[in-house]
Amino acid sequence: MAVSVSELYGKKILTLGGRMLGDVKGVMLNLDTGEVSHLLLNDMGNLMRSSNLRNDFIKNSISYKRVRKVSDMIVVSDQA
């Protein structure tokens, strides 16, 4: 599925089971492949100021591998 990175910002993220996870506040790219690696539920500036960056990143990001559909919202698998 090919979409512009800018199209992802602000979209609501829901699981296949219907649980709302939040809105896309940022996107992490894999610079080696040029592909999206994670969707961020908090903006990167806030995450970088965290005293526990690793745990906050895990809690506030969704692996793009979980994405099943991108339309007016993003649907992700229930399992991490």
C-alpha positions in Angstrom: 0.0 0.0 0.0 1.5 3.3 -1.1 0.5 6.5 0.7 2.2 9.9 1.2 3.7 10.3 4.6 1.9 13.7 5.0 -1.4 11.9 4.5 -0.9 9.9 7.7 -0.7 12.9 10.1 -3.8 13.4 12.1 -5.5 10.2 11.1 -7.3 8.2 13.8 -5.8 4.8 14.5 -8.2 1.9 15.4 -7.5 -1.8 16.0 -9.4 -4.4 14.0 -11.3 -5.0 17.2 -12.5 -1.4 17.2 -10.4 0.0 20.0 -9.3 3.6 19.4 -5.5 4.0 20.0 -5.2 7.7 19.1 -4.2 10.1 16.3 -1.0 10.1 14.3 1.2 12.8 15.7 4.5 11.8 13.9 6.0 9.2 11.6 9.4 7.4 12.0 11.1 6.5 8.8 13.8 3.8 8.2 16.4 5.8 6.3 18.0 2.7 4.9 14.8 1.5 3.2 12.8 4.7 2.9 9.8 3.0 4.5 7.7 4.0 7.4 8.7 2.1 10.5 6.4 3.5 13.2 3.4 5.8 13.7 3.8 8.0 16.7 0.9 8.8 19.1 2.9 11.7 20.7 5.0 14.2 18.8 8.7 13.5 18.6 9.7 16.6 20.6 7.7 15.3 23.6 9.2 11.8 23.4 12.7 13.2 23.1 12.2 15.1 26.4 11.2 12.0 28.2 13.3 10.7 31.1 12.5 7.2 30.0 12.6 7.4 26.2 12.6 3.7 25.4 9.5 2.9 27.4 7.7 6.0 26.3 8.5 5.2 22.7 7.1 1.7 23.0 3.9 3.0 24.7 3.4 5.8 22.2 4.3 4.2 18.9 2.8 1.6 16.6 4.9 -0.5 14.3 3.8 0.1 10.7 3.9 -3.7 10.2 0.6 -3.7 12.1 -1.2 -1.5 9.6 -3.9 -3.3 7.7 -5.7 -0.4 6.0 -5.2 3.3 5.4 -8.3 5.3 4.4 -9.9 8.1 6.3 -8.6 6.3 9.4 -5.8 3.7 9.9 -6.7 0.2 10.9 -4.1 -1.9 12.7 -3.9 -5.5 13.9 -4.8 -6.1 17.6 -1.6 -7.8 18.4 1.7 -5.9 18.7 
